[in-house]
C-alpha cells in the first residue's frame, strides 16, 4: 500500500507543482508611444519651411 501511495504522489501530484513552477508570467503590455505632439511639430515646421522656400523662389523670379 505504501508503494502505491508513493507512486501516486510522485506521478500525479508532483507534476502539478512542477508545471506551475515552470510557467512564465505573460509579457508586459506594449507601452504607447507619444508621437502626437512631435508629429504636429514636424508637420508645422515642414509647412513653414516649404512656404518660406516657395516665397523666396517667387520673390527672386519677379
FIGU-640962 format. One record per residue: residue number from 1; residue in three letters; x, y, z of N, C-alpha, C in turn. Coordinates in nm, 3 decimals, m for minus. Layout:
<lumkols>
<lumkol><n>NUM</n><res>ALA</res><n_east>X</n_east><n_north>Y</n_north><n_up>Z</n_up><ca_east>X</ca_east><ca_north>Y</ca_north><ca_up>Z</ca_up><c_east>X</c_east><c_north>Y</c_north><c_up>Z</c_up></lumkol>
...
</lumkols>
This chain:
<lumkols>
<lumkol><n>1</n><res>UNK</res><n_east>0.082</n_east><n_north>m0.119</n_north><n_up>0.000</n_up><ca_east>0.000</ca_east><ca_north>0.000</ca_north><ca_up>0.000</ca_up><c_east>0.086</c_east><c_north>0.126</c_north><c_up>0.000</c_up></lumkol>
<lumkol><n>2</n><res>UNK</res><n_east>0.199</n_east><n_north>0.119</n_north><n_up>0.068</n_up><ca_east>0.288</ca_east><ca_north>0.234</ca_north><ca_up>0.075</ca_up><c_east>0.347</c_east><c_north>0.267</c_north><c_up>m0.062</c_up></lumkol>
<lumkol><n>3</n><res>UNK</res><n_east>0.382</n_east><n_north>0.165</n_north><n_up>m0.138</n_up><ca_east>0.440</ca_east><ca_north>0.187</ca_north><ca_up>m0.269</ca_up><c_east>0.338</c_east><c_north>0.248</c_north><c_up>m0.365</c_up></lumkol>
<lumkol><n>4</n><res>UNK</res><n_east>0.216</n_east><n_north>0.208</n_north><n_up>m0.356</n_up><ca_east>0.112</ca_east><ca_north>0.264</ca_north><ca_up>m0.442</ca_up><c_east>0.089</c_east><c_north>0.411</c_north><c_up>m0.407</c_up></lumkol>
<lumkol><n>5</n><res>UNK</res><n_east>0.083</n_east><n_north>0.443</n_north><n_up>m0.280</n_up><ca_east>0.065</ca_east><ca_north>0.582</ca_north><ca_up>m0.238</ca_up><c_east>0.183</c_east><c_north>0.667</c_north><c_up>m0.283</c_up></lumkol>
<lumkol><n>6</n><res>UNK</res><n_east>0.302</n_east><n_north>0.618</n_north><n_up>m0.268</n_up><ca_east>0.421</ca_east><ca_north>0.690</ca_north><ca_up>m0.311</ca_up><c_east>0.420</c_east><c_north>0.710</c_north><c_up>m0.463</c_up></lumkol>
<lumkol><n>7</n><res>UNK</res><n_east>0.381</n_east><n_north>0.611</n_north><n_up>m0.537</n_up><ca_east>0.374</ca_east><ca_north>0.622</ca_north><ca_up>m0.683</ca_up><c_east>0.270</c_east><c_north>0.725</c_north><c_up>m0.724</c_up></lumkol>
<lumkol><n>8</n><res>UNK</res><n_east>0.156</n_east><n_north>0.726</n_north><n_up>m0.656</n_up><ca_east>0.052</ca_east><ca_north>0.825</ca_north><ca_up>m0.687</ca_up><c_east>0.103</c_east><c_north>0.966</c_north><c_up>m0.660</c_up></lumkol>
<lumkol><n>9</n><res>UNK</res><n_east>0.171</n_east><n_north>0.984</n_north><n_up>m0.550</n_up><ca_east>0.223</ca_east><ca_north>1.117</ca_north><ca_up>m0.517</ca_up><c_east>0.328</c_east><c_north>1.161</c_north><c_up>m0.618</c_up></lumkol>
<lumkol><n>10</n><res>UNK</res><n_east>0.417</n_east><n_north>1.070</n_north><n_up>m0.655</n_up><ca_east>0.526</ca_east><ca_north>1.106</ca_north><ca_up>m0.746</ca_up><c_east>0.474</c_east><c_north>1.134</c_north><c_up>m0.887</c_up></lumkol>
<lumkol><n>11</n><res>UNK</res><n_east>0.385</n_east><n_north>1.050</n_north><n_up>m0.939</n_up><ca_east>0.344</ca_east><ca_north>1.062</ca_north><ca_up>m1.079</ca_up><c_east>0.221</c_east><c_north>1.149</c_north><c_up>m1.103</c_up></lumkol>
<lumkol><n>12</n><res>UNK</res><n_east>0.144</n_east><n_north>1.178</n_north><n_up>m1.001</n_up><ca_east>0.022</ca_east><ca_north>1.256</ca_north><ca_up>m1.022</ca_up><c_east>0.031</c_east><c_north>1.393</c_north><c_up>m0.954</c_up></lumkol>
<lumkol><n>13</n><res>UNK</res><n_east>0.076</n_east><n_north>1.399</n_north><n_up>m0.832</n_up><ca_east>0.073</ca_east><ca_north>1.526</ca_north><ca_up>m0.759</ca_up><c_east>0.193</c_east><c_north>1.614</c_north><c_up>m0.794</c_up></lumkol>
<lumkol><n>14</n><res>UNK</res><n_east>0.312</n_east><n_north>1.561</n_north><n_up>m0.802</n_up><ca_east>0.431</ca_east><ca_north>1.642</ca_north><ca_up>m0.828</ca_up><c_east>0.430</c_east><c_north>1.712</c_north><c_up>m0.964</c_up></lumkol>
<lumkol><n>15</n><res>UNK</res><n_east>0.382</n_east><n_north>1.651</n_north><n_up>m1.070</n_up><ca_east>0.381</ca_east><ca_north>1.725</ca_north><ca_up>m1.198</ca_up><c_east>0.300</c_east><c_north>1.855</c_north><c_up>m1.193</c_up></lumkol>
<lumkol><n>16</n><res>UNK</res><n_east>0.198</n_east><n_north>1.863</n_north><n_up>m1.110</n_up><ca_east>0.122</ca_east><ca_north>1.988</ca_north><ca_up>m1.099</ca_up><c_east>0.209</c_east><c_north>2.098</c_north><c_up>m1.039</c_up></lumkol>
<lumkol><n>17</n><res>UNK</res><n_east>0.289</n_east><n_north>2.064</n_north><n_up>m0.941</n_up><ca_east>0.378</ca_east><ca_north>2.163</ca_north><ca_up>m0.881</ca_up><c_east>0.489</c_east><c_north>2.203</c_north><c_up>m0.977</c_up></lumkol>
<lumkol><n>18</n><res>UNK</res><n_east>0.541</n_east><n_north>2.109</n_north><n_up>m1.051</n_up><ca_east>0.648</ca_east><ca_north>2.137</ca_north><ca_up>m1.145</ca_up><c_east>0.598</c_east><c_north>2.225</c_north><c_up>m1.259</c_up></lumkol>
<lumkol><n>19</n><res>UNK</res><n_east>0.479</n_east><n_north>2.195</n_north><n_up>m1.308</n_up><ca_east>0.423</ca_east><ca_north>2.273</ca_north><ca_up>m1.418</ca_up><c_east>0.399</c_east><c_north>2.417</c_north><c_up>m1.376</c_up></lumkol>
<lumkol><n>20</n><res>UNK</res><n_east>0.350</n_east><n_north>2.441</n_north><n_up>m1.256</n_up><ca_east>0.325</ca_east><ca_north>2.578</ca_north><ca_up>m1.212</ca_up><c_east>0.456</c_east><c_north>2.652</c_north><c_up>m1.186</c_up></lumkol>
<lumkol><n>21</n><res>UNK</res><n_east>0.561</n_east><n_north>2.580</n_north><n_up>m1.150</n_up><ca_east>0.690</ca_east><ca_north>2.645</ca_north><ca_up>m1.127</ca_up><c_east>0.758</c_east><c_north>2.681</c_north><c_up>m1.259</c_up></lumkol>
<lumkol><n>22</n><res>UNK</res><n_east>0.735</n_east><n_north>2.604</n_north><n_up>m1.365</n_up><ca_east>0.798</ca_east><ca_north>2.629</ca_north><ca_up>m1.494</ca_up><c_east>0.726</c_east><c_north>2.739</c_north><c_up>m1.571</c_up></lumkol>
<lumkol><n>23</n><res>UNK</res><n_east>0.598</n_east><n_north>2.754</n_north><n_up>m1.550</n_up><ca_east>0.519</ca_east><ca_north>2.852</ca_north><ca_up>m1.625</ca_up><c_east>0.574</c_east><c_north>2.993</c_north><c_up>m1.603</c_up></lumkol>
<lumkol><n>24</n><res>UNK</res><n_east>0.585</n_east><n_north>3.069</n_north><n_up>m1.709</n_up><ca_east>0.636</ca_east><ca_north>3.205</ca_north><ca_up>m1.702</ca_up><c_east>0.520</c_east><c_north>3.304</c_north><c_up>m1.704</c_up></lumkol>
<lumkol><n>25</n><res>UNK</res><n_east>0.538</n_east><n_north>3.419</n_north><n_up>m1.642</n_up><ca_east>0.431</ca_east><ca_north>3.520</ca_north><ca_up>m1.647</ca_up><c_east>0.418</c_east><c_north>3.576</c_north><c_up>m1.788</c_up></lumkol>
<lumkol><n>26</n><res>UNK</res><n_east>0.303</n_east><n_north>3.628</n_north><n_up>m1.822</n_up><ca_east>0.286</ca_east><ca_north>3.685</ca_north><ca_up>m1.956</ca_up><c_east>0.374</c_east><c_north>3.809</c_north><c_up>m1.973</c_up></lumkol>
<lumkol><n>27</n><res>UNK</res><n_east>0.411</n_east><n_north>3.841</n_north><n_up>m2.097</n_up><ca_east>0.496</ca_east><ca_north>3.959</ca_north><ca_up>m2.120</ca_up><c_east>0.418</c_east><c_north>4.086</c_north><c_up>m2.087</c_up></lumkol>
<lumkol><n>28</n><res>UNK</res><n_east>0.487</n_east><n_north>4.193</n_north><n_up>m2.051</n_up><ca_east>0.417</ca_east><ca_north>4.317</ca_north><ca_up>m2.019</ca_up><c_east>0.351</c_east><c_north>4.375</c_north><c_up>m2.144</c_up></lumkol>
<lumkol><n>29</n><res>UNK</res><n_east>0.243</n_east><n_north>4.448</n_north><n_up>m2.126</n_up><ca_east>0.175</ca_east><ca_north>4.506</ca_north><ca_up>m2.243</ca_up><c_east>0.264</c_east><c_north>4.612</c_north><c_up>m2.308</c_up></lumkol>
<lumkol><n>30</n><res>UNK</res><n_east>0.254</n_east><n_north>4.630</n_north><n_up>m2.439</n_up><ca_east>0.336</ca_east><ca_north>4.731</ca_north><ca_up>m2.505</ca_up><c_east>0.296</c_east><c_north>4.871</c_north><c_up>m2.459</c_up></lumkol>
<lumkol><n>31</n><res>UNK</res><n_east>0.396</n_east><n_north>4.957</n_north><n_up>m2.445</n_up><ca_east>0.368</ca_east><ca_north>5.092</ca_north><ca_up>m2.399</ca_up><c_east>0.336</c_east><c_north>5.180</c_north><c_up>m2.518</c_up></lumkol>
<lumkol><n>32</n><res>UNK</res><n_east>0.248</n_east><n_north>5.276</n_north><n_up>m2.495</n_up><ca_east>0.211</ca_east><ca_north>5.369</ca_north><ca_up>m2.601</ca_up><c_east>0.327</c_east><c_north>5.464</c_north><c_up>m2.629</c_up></lumkol>
<lumkol><n>33</n><res>UNK</res><n_east>0.343</n_east><n_north>5.501</n_north><n_up>m2.754</n_up><ca_east>0.449</ca_east><ca_north>5.593</ca_north><ca_up>m2.794</ca_up><c_east>0.384</c_east><c_north>5.729</c_north><c_up>m2.823</c_up></lumkol>
<lumkol><n>34</n><res>UNK</res><n_east>0.423</n_east><n_north>5.831</n_north><n_up>m2.749</n_up><ca_east>0.360</ca_east><ca_north>5.963</ca_north><ca_up>m2.769</ca_up><c_east>0.419</c_east><c_north>6.034</c_north><c_up>m2.891</c_up></lumkol>
<lumkol><n>35</n><res>UNK</res><n_east>0.362</n_east><n_north>6.013</n_north><n_up>m3.008</n_up><ca_east>0.414</ca_east><ca_north>6.078</ca_north><ca_up>m3.128</ca_up><c_east>0.324</c_east><c_north>6.193</c_north><c_up>m3.173</c_up></lumkol>
<lumkol><n>36</n><res>UNK</res><n_east>0.215</n_east><n_north>6.218</n_north><n_up>m3.105</n_up><ca_east>0.120</ca_east><ca_north>6.318</ca_north><ca_up>m3.150</ca_up><c_east>0.181</c_east><c_north>6.458</c_north><c_up>m3.148</c_up></lumkol>
<lumkol><n>37</n><res>UNK</res><n_east>0.241</n_east><n_north>6.499</n_north><n_up>m3.037</n_up><ca_east>0.297</ca_east><ca_north>6.633</ca_north><ca_up>m3.027</ca_up><c_east>0.415</c_east><c_north>6.653</c_north><c_up>m3.121</c_up></lumkol>
<lumkol><n>38</n><res>UNK</res><n_east>0.504</n_east><n_north>6.557</n_north><n_up>m3.128</n_up><ca_east>0.620</ca_east><ca_north>6.567</ca_north><ca_up>m3.216</ca_up><c_east>0.581</c_east><c_north>6.564</c_north><c_up>m3.362</c_up></lumkol>
<lumkol><n>39</n><res>UNK</res><n_east>0.482</n_east><n_north>6.484</n_north><n_up>m3.395</n_up><ca_east>0.436</ca_east><ca_north>6.476</ca_north><ca_up>m3.533</ca_up><c_east>0.373</c_east><c_north>6.608</c_north><c_up>m3.577</c_up></lumkol>
<lumkol><n>40</n><res>UNK</res><n_east>0.297</n_east><n_north>6.671</n_north><n_up>m3.489</n_up><ca_east>0.236</ca_east><ca_north>6.801</ca_north><ca_up>m3.521</ca_up><c_east>0.346</c_east><c_north>6.906</c_north><c_up>m3.540</c_up></lumkol>
<lumkol><n>41</n><res>UNK</res><n_east>0.447</n_east><n_north>6.903</n_north><n_up>m3.455</n_up><ca_east>0.558</ca_east><ca_north>6.999</ca_north><ca_up>m3.468</ca_up><c_east>0.629</c_east><c_north>6.982</c_north><c_up>m3.602</c_up></lumkol>
<lumkol><n>42</n><res>UNK</res><n_east>0.657</n_east><n_north>6.856</n_north><n_up>m3.641</n_up><ca_east>0.724</ca_east><ca_north>6.833</ca_north><ca_up>m3.769</ca_up><c_east>0.639</c_east><c_north>6.877</c_north><c_up>m3.886</c_up></lumkol>
<lumkol><n>43</n><res>UNK</res><n_east>0.510</n_east><n_north>6.856</n_north><n_up>m3.877</n_up><ca_east>0.420</ca_east><ca_north>6.899</ca_north><ca_up>m3.984</ca_up><c_east>0.420</c_east><c_north>7.051</c_north><c_up>m3.998</c_up></lumkol>
<lumkol><n>44</n><res>UNK</res><n_east>0.411</n_east><n_north>7.121</n_north><n_up>m3.886</n_up><ca_east>0.412</ca_east><ca_north>7.268</ca_north><ca_up>m3.890</ca_up><c_east>0.546</c_east><c_north>7.318</c_north><c_up>m3.941</c_up></lumkol>
<lumkol><n>45</n><res>UNK</res><n_east>0.656</n_east><n_north>7.258</n_north><n_up>m3.895</n_up><ca_east>0.788</ca_east><ca_north>7.300</ca_north><ca_up>m3.941</ca_up><c_east>0.803</c_east><c_north>7.278</c_north><c_up>m4.091</c_up></lumkol>
<lumkol><n>46</n><res>UNK</res><n_east>0.751</n_east><n_north>7.167</n_north><n_up>m4.143</n_up><ca_east>0.757</ca_east><ca_north>7.141</ca_north><ca_up>m4.286</ca_up><c_east>0.676</c_east><c_north>7.240</c_north><c_up>m4.367</c_up></lumkol>
<lumkol><n>47</n><res>UNK</res><n_east>0.560</n_east><n_north>7.277</n_north><n_up>m4.316</n_up><ca_east>0.476</ca_east><ca_north>7.375</ca_north><ca_up>m4.387</ca_up><c_east>0.544</c_east><c_north>7.511</c_north><c_up>m4.387</c_up></lumkol>
<lumkol><n>48</n><res>UNK</res><n_east>0.601</n_east><n_north>7.550</n_north><n_up>m4.274</n_up><ca_east>0.670</ca_east><ca_north>7.679</ca_north><ca_up>m4.267</ca_up><c_east>0.791</c_east><c_north>7.679</c_north><c_up>m4.359</c_up></lumkol>
<lumkol><n>49</n><res>UNK</res><n_east>0.870</n_east><n_north>7.573</n_north><n_up>m4.357</n_up><ca_east>0.988</ca_east><ca_north>7.564</ca_north><ca_up>m4.443</ca_up><c_east>0.948</c_east><c_north>7.567</c_north><c_up>m4.590</c_up></lumkol>
<lumkol><n>50</n><res>UNK</res><n_east>0.847</n_east><n_north>7.490</n_north><n_up>m4.626</n_up><ca_east>0.800</ca_east><ca_north>7.489</ca_north><ca_up>m4.764</ca_up><c_east>0.745</c_east><c_north>7.624</c_north><c_up>m4.807</c_up></lumkol>
<lumkol><n>51</n><res>UNK</res><n_east>0.671</n_east><n_north>7.687</n_north><n_up>m4.719</n_up><ca_east>0.618</ca_east><ca_north>7.820</ca_north><ca_up>m4.751</ca_up><c_east>0.728</c_east><c_north>7.923</c_north><c_up>m4.769</c_up></lumkol>
<lumkol><n>52</n><res>UNK</res><n_east>0.829</n_east><n_north>7.914</n_north><n_up>m4.686</n_up><ca_east>0.942</ca_east><ca_north>8.009</ca_north><ca_up>m4.697</ca_up><c_east>1.017</c_east><c_north>7.988</c_north><c_up>m4.828</c_up></lumkol>
<lumkol><n>53</n><res>UNK</res><n_east>1.043</n_east><n_north>7.863</n_north><n_up>m4.864</n_up><ca_east>1.111</ca_east><ca_north>7.836</ca_north><ca_up>m4.991</ca_up><c_east>1.026</c_east><c_north>7.883</c_north><c_up>m5.110</c_up></lumkol>
<lumkol><n>54</n><res>UNK</res><n_east>0.897</n_east><n_north>7.857</n_north><n_up>m5.102</n_up><ca_east>0.806</ca_east><ca_north>7.899</ca_north><ca_up>m5.209</ca_up><c_east>0.807</c_east><c_north>8.052</c_north><c_up>m5.222</c_up></lumkol>
<lumkol><n>55</n><res>UNK</res><n_east>0.803</n_east><n_north>8.121</n_north><n_up>m5.109</n_up><ca_east>0.803</ca_east><ca_north>8.268</ca_north><ca_up>m5.109</ca_up><c_east>0.933</c_east><c_north>8.323</c_north><c_up>m5.166</c_up></lumkol>
<lumkol><n>56</n><res>UNK</res><n_east>1.048</n_east><n_north>8.264</n_north><n_up>m5.124</n_up><ca_east>1.177</ca_east><ca_north>8.311</ca_north><ca_up>m5.173</ca_up><c_east>1.192</c_east><c_north>8.284</c_north><c_up>m5.323</c_up></lumkol>
<lumkol><n>57</n><res>UNK</res><n_east>1.146</n_east><n_north>8.168</n_north><n_up>m5.371</n_up><ca_east>1.157</ca_east><ca_north>8.139</ca_north><ca_up>m5.515</ca_up><c_east>1.070</c_east><c_north>8.232</c_north><c_up>m5.596</c_up></lumkol>
<lumkol><n>58</n><res>UNK</res><n_east>0.952</n_east><n_north>8.264</n_north><n_up>m5.550</n_up><ca_east>0.863</ca_east><ca_north>8.354</ca_north><ca_up>m5.623</ca_up><c_east>0.912</c_east><c_north>8.498</c_north><c_up>m5.615</c_up></lumkol>
<lumkol><n>59</n><res>UNK</res><n_east>0.977</n_east><n_north>8.534</n_north><n_up>m5.506</n_up><ca_east>1.025</ca_east><ca_north>8.670</ca_north><ca_up>m5.489</ca_up><c_east>1.143</c_east><c_north>8.698</c_north><c_up>m5.582</c_up></lumkol>
<lumkol><n>60</n><res>UNK</res><n_east>1.232</n_east><n_north>8.602</n_north><n_up>m5.601</n_up><ca_east>1.352</ca_east><ca_north>8.625</ca_north><ca_up>m5.685</ca_up><c_east>1.317</c_east><c_north>8.619</c_north><c_up>m5.834</c_up></lumkol>
<lumkol><n>61</n><res>UNK</res><n_east>1.212</n_east><n_north>8.549</n_north><n_up>m5.875</n_up><ca_east>1.180</ca_east><ca_north>8.541</ca_north><ca_up>m6.017</ca_up><c_east>1.102</c_east><c_north>8.662</c_north><c_up>m6.065</c_up></lumkol>
<lumkol><n>62</n><res>UNK</res><n_east>1.041</n_east><n_north>8.739</n_north><n_up>m5.976</n_up><ca_east>0.963</ca_east><ca_north>8.857</ca_north><ca_up>m6.019</ca_up><c_east>1.051</c_east><c_north>8.973</c_north><c_up>m6.054</c_up></lumkol>
</lumkols>
